[in-house]
Amino acid sequence: MEPGTMQSEAYWENLVKRSLCRFFLLSQLAKGPVHGYRLNQAIKDACQGCCEPTEAMVYSTMKELMEGGYVECRTEEHQGRKRRVCWLTPVGEESFRAAARVWQRTLPAVGEAVDQALGALAEVGSATTA
């Protein structure tokens, strides 16, 4: 890693994006079978602008999940067009629950660390302007 890399918000956004993409993808699939385009839109909606995974990120994650047996897909025809419809397997459902338990434990600590970092920055900023 090059010096200064971790100082970039883009570095941290990429880390968060990868994790949230996987979690929100599982979340959308847990609601029932969904086709690829709708899946991308649902993930973007779920992120509420905090991070928008690219289509390439979603598709590569889907490929990993399918290869791991977490997701199954079939091709359907809709209005003369073929589309892939995917859903969670039982292993995928359990993985989603495991991820949710981890996020549930993690979010309060993340919130505290964010408050600490931004509070410290505000204090430093007000001390230098005084």
C-alpha positions, 0 to 999 in steps of 0.5 A, a space after each residue: 500500500 502506498 503512503 497516504 492511501 488510507 487518507 483517501 475517502 475513496 480507499 474507505 468507500 471502496 472497502 465499505 462498498 464491497 462489504 455493503 454490496 454483498 450484504 445488500 445483495 443478500 438482503 434483496 435476494 432474501 425477499 424472493 427471486 429477482 432478475 439482474 437489472 432489478 437487483 442492481 436497482 434495489 441495491 442502489 436504493 438500499 444504499 441510499 446514496 451512501 455507496 453505489 456499487 458498480 454493475 461490475 461489482 454486483 455481477 462479480 459478487 453474484 458470480 462468487 455467490 453462485 459458485 459458492 452455492 449461496 445463490 441459484 439462478 434460472 433463465 426466464 423469458 419475459 416479453 420476448 427477452 431472456 433474463 436471469 432470475 436469482 434467489 438465495 439457497 438455504 445456505 445463502 439464507 443462513 449466510 444472510 442471517 450470519 451477516 446481519 448478526 455481525 452488522 448488528 454487533 458492529 454498527 454501534 461500535 462504528 457509530 462510536 468511532 465515527 463520533 470520536 473521529 468527527 468530534 476530535 476533528 471538530 475540537 481540533 478545528 475550533 482550537 486552531 481558530 480560537 
